[in-house]
Amino acid sequence: MDIVILSADGRAVMQTADWDGDIAYGDDENRFTISRVGGDVLVRGMRWQVDGTPYSGIVDTVCPTVSTDGVTTVSYKGRTVQG
């Protein structure tokens, strides 16, 4: 499933299927973590959405991790937004 990456002002920047995610919606949880292998793509304040669904979020934290083999995985965490 593709996600659309948006700038902080809502302008589409790119679309990618290269991601993994954990998305929580509801009365008690409104958070997400999405990850992708490779360099930094998103910065704090940027947004993402899955076209045709109510799933989207705003990036609050960027967490790069370098594995022992030198591969960088970047995780993004933040608030989910429905609608």
Secondary structure by P-SEA (a helix, b strand, c coil): cbbbbbccccccccccccccccccccccccccccccccccccccccccccccccccccccbbbbbbccccbbbbbbbbccccc
